[in-house]
Amino acid sequence: MEQRTASAADQRPGAAHPGPGGAEPGTGTPVRAPDATDARRLIPRTDQLLRDPRLSAAARRLGAGPVKAAVRTAQERAREGHIPPEQVPRTALALLPGTASGLRPVINATGVLLHTNLGRAPLSAAARQAAQEAAGPTDVELDLATGVRARRGRSALAALRERVPSAGDAHVVNNGAAALALAATALAAGREIVVSRGEMVEIGDGFRLPDLLVSTGARLREVGTTNRTTVADYAAVLGPDTGFVLKVHPSNFRITGFTRSAETAELAGLGVPVVVDIGSGLLAPHPALPEEPDAETQLRAGAALVTASGDKLLGGPQCGLLLGERDLVRALARHPLARALRVDKLTLAALEATLTGPPTPTARALTADPAGLRARADRLAASLAADGIDARAVESSATVGGGGAPGVVLPSAALCLPEPYAAALRTGAVPVVGRLEAGRCLLDLRAVPEQDDERLAEAVRSVRPAGKGEA
């Protein structure tokens, strides 16, 4: 009898061992030998790709995880036949994020200077550099001359006091709502806050001021009506339980017609602390915003405390500002809640550089010359039109945004493109966010720094449909 030596495959339970060109047992399906010409065999291995100097440098900058994910995606695209194997390294590099963060830089061409969904105020170059320098060890809470502990962020607070001379002292927390919450907790927990019905506002994303105040343990005492509240309405309800009178700037809407509201100077004569929430962070009067309240004017009118946001008209990082009487501000800064609301060294550094440095991008956008904006739009439109793109310059209207200066219209200029560009630009390699108006995509230039004009033009060129005409 003929003897046969079993292979390793034969010895495995249920193993099949069809010969070359044979059939899979029980199926009749032919089994073919691997095709040596299959392009997928040429896809670089992961270990080879990770040794590529460009990808290994990216791993040191971004971490190994994002680089490996980009490599796997590029390999999969090659296996599916979308790219040739030799393009895998280049595709992996193109898939890498610019930073280790998931946030992507965006060109704000919406015409809204302080767009909440885009992070409100863009930081100045000075503020960005200050934050970067502060990323390492700093003297944020140390006096280098004596070697002992010092007041946290003292140079930033000094810069804030210098910009608002009527403030006896200043304190900074992590946002505008936190500033008001700290004041309510420290001054009125278990007591009453007297506020006009016309100032019980709701701001973005369903955030309602009354809900914030009640959460601190304070009770709200509403006075007046939606459209008219007088100083007599406040005076009628004051008593031993009054923590303070609150005056809120209804920054994201306007009531017109038969209206009346009590001024800060009137309320200051009632004998109780007056807290004014100006919201938008304007520190002093601005000629372009004559109706927008500012911290200096409110303090001079008799406010005991002013609260505001730092990432709106001030043009700084997200933070909450508290400015007012020295003893009052110091008491708030020592309250236990202040520890939970304090800002980090990066915010303090960026805030100080915003206060002491050159004009911020927000300040420049607010005072931009409409004629200059139109000249920029004309140049961009001519350049793009020369490339066959349906682009033209048009007049536009911009707004402050961020809950500031409702009703104020800022004359501007924009690039006008076919509607499909809106989505294409928003999802492009350099995201550009514009707005749709009358079936066209408008790229308003008021919030776009002039040095970004060429980036904007290149972004438009890069998303132009290949080989297709435009409407």
Sequence and secondary structure as in RCSB ss.txt:
>XXXX:A:sequence
MEQRTASAADQRPGAAHPGPGGAEPGTGTPVRAPDATDARRLIPRTDQLLRDPRLSAAARRLGAGPVKAAVRTAQ
ERAREGHIPPEQVPRTALALLPGTASGLRPVINATGVLLHTNLGRAPLSAAARQAAQEAAGPTDVELDLATGVRA
RRGRSALAALRERVPSAGDAHVVNNGAAALALAATALAAGREIVVSRGEMVEIGDGFRLPDLLVSTGARLREVGT
TNRTTVADYAAVLGPDTGFVLKVHPSNFRITGFTRSAETAELAGLGVPVVVDIGSGLLAPHPALPEEPDAETQLR
AGAALVTASGDKLLGGPQCGLLLGERDLVRALARHPLARALRVDKLTLAALEATLTGPPTPTARALTADPAGLRA
RADRLAASLAADGIDARAVESSATVGGGGAPGVVLPSAALCLPEPYAAALRTGAVPVVGRLEAGRCLLDLRAVPE
QDDERLAEAVRSVRPAGKGEA
>XXXX:A:secstr
       HHHHSTT     TT B TTT  B     TT GGGGS  HHHHHTSHHHHHHHHHH HHHHHHHHHHHH
HHHHTTSS GGGHHHHHHHHS SSSSS    EE SSEEE GGGTSS   HHHHHHHHHTTS   TTEETTTTEE 
 TTHHHHHHHHHHSTT SEEEEESSHHHHHHHHHHHHHTTSEEEEEGGG  B GGG BHHHHHHHTT EEEEES 
SSB  HHHHHTT STTEEEEEEE  TT    SS B   HHHHGGGSS EEEEEES   S  TT TTS  HHHHHH
TT SEEEEESSSTT   S EEEEE HHHHHHHHHSHHHHHHB  HHHHHHHHHHHHSS  HHHHHHT  HHHHHH
HHHHHHHHHHHTT   EEEEEEEEEETTBSTT  EEEEEEEEETTHHHHHHTSSS EE EEETTEEEEE TTS G
GGHHHHHHHHHHTS TT    
